[in-house]
Amino acid sequence: MSQSPSASSTTAPAAYAERLRLPWWLWLAGLAVAALVAVEVWMGGIGVRAWLPFAVLLPAAIAAMAWLGRIRIAVSDGELRVDDARLPVRFVADAIPLDADGRREVLGVGADPLAFVVQRPWVPGAVQVVLDDPADPTPFWVVSSRHPVELAEAILTARQAAS
């Protein structure tokens, strides 16, 4: 099965793509806490009271953990996409990879309240994207990333390609 040239040119692959999933140990801890709460609610009950806490709490814990790990980051088509937020790379002045200490400094006591932040505590790295848009009061974005150097390079490469 061959693909037409027009179809391949309209769907360019992402220059960078990442999903901020929860690590396995957080899934294990979340399910253990849900099971413990279900056992506490059950406490030897009979009938519906015996199975209802497990039928409600375990799926609710799974849904909550899947929701926490839903954030997708991508650089493609001249945009930085973080979940449903989009930033055209032409407004990027710089992209700075941050380690855990750098992220703590940027998001610490002196943090700018106008900054756009998508931070996940289980992801140690981040990228600070400094903006150059006089119409936007947002000075920068801070986005968690497991590969901050690669994300920063992808943003800067996309910016150079757009200009």
N, C-alpha and C positions, 0 to 999 in steps of 0.2 A: 504494500500500500504506500503510495508516494504522496508527499505533501506538496501542495501548490506553493509557488514562491510568495504569493501575496499573504498566505496564511502564516508562513514562517517569519515574515518581516513584521507583522503586527504584534506578535507575541514574543518579545525579546526576553531571554532568560534574565533572572535577577543577578545583578553584580554581587550582591551579598544578601543572604537570607538566614535568619536564625529564629528559633522559637525558644522562649524563656520557660521551659518546662520545669516542674518541680523535680528535685533529685529523688531517687528511689527511697532514701531513708525518711524523707518527709511524707511520702505516701505511706510507708510502713507506720510511722508515728501517728499520722492522721487516722488510719484505719484502727490502730490500737486504741486510741482515745475514743473513737466512736463505739468500738466494741465494749470498752470499759463502761462508758455511759449507758449503753444498752443493757449491759448486765446489771448495773445499778438500778435502772428503771424496772427491769424484769423482776429481780429479787424473788424468784421462785413462784411467780404468778402462774395461773393456769388459763387455758383458753386463749383468747385474743391477746391478753396481757403477756403471754409467754413469747409470742413471735413478733408482735407489732413493733416493739422498740428496735429490734434487729432489722426488720423490713423497712423501717423509716430512716433510722440513723446511719446505717452503713451506706445505702445509696446516696443519702444527702451528703455524707463525707466525701464520697467519690466525686459527686457533682461539684462540690466546693473546691476540691483539689484540682479537678480538671479546669474549672473556671480560673483559678489562680495561675495555672500554667498556660493560659491561652494567648499571651502576648506574643505577637510576631513582629520581627524587625526585618525590613528589607530596603535595599537601595536598588532601584531600577527605574527606568523610564524618566530619569532626571528628577526623581523624588526620593526622599527619605520617608519611609512609612513605618510608623510605630503604632501598632494596633490599628485604630481607625484615624489617627492623626497623620497628616501629610505635610511635608515641608519641601517645596521646590529647592533643589540644590543651588540654584542661582542666588539664593539669599544666605548661603553659608559663607561666613568669613573664615572660619577655621574649625577643625575637628580635632579635639585633644583626647587621646586615650588616657583613662584614669585607672589606677590600681585601687585597692580598697582604701588606702590612706588618702589618696587624692579625692576619691568620691566622698569620703567622710568630711574632708576639708571644704569641698564645694557645697555640700548639702548641710554643713554644720551650722553653728550659731550665727554666722554672718551671711547665711544664704540669702539670695535675692528672692523675695516673695513672688516676683513676676516670672520667674523661670518656669519652663515646662519640664516636669520631672516624671519619668516612668522608671521607678526604682524597685527592684526586687531584692530583698535582703539576703536571699540564698545565692545570689549572683555577685561575686566580689568585684568584678570590673565594671567600668562604665565608660561612656564617651560624652564629653562636653562639646556640644555643637554651638559655636558662637555665631550669632546671627548678624547680618548686615542688611536690615530692612528698616528704613526710617519710619515707615507706616505702622510697624508692629512694636508694641511696648515690651514684648518678650525679649530679654537680652540674650538668652541661650536656652538650649535644651540639654538635659542630662538624661541619658538613656542607659539602663543596665545592659551589659553585654558580656558573654563568656569569652568573647574574642575582641576586646576593644581596639587593639591595633589594626586588625583586619577591617573592622567596621569603619574606623576613622580613615583608613586608606581608601576604602570603597567610596566613602562620601566625597573625599577630596578628588579622587579620580573622576567621579561622576560630575563634580563641579567643573573640573577642567574640560571635560568632554562637552558640557553644556555651553561653555563660553567660547 
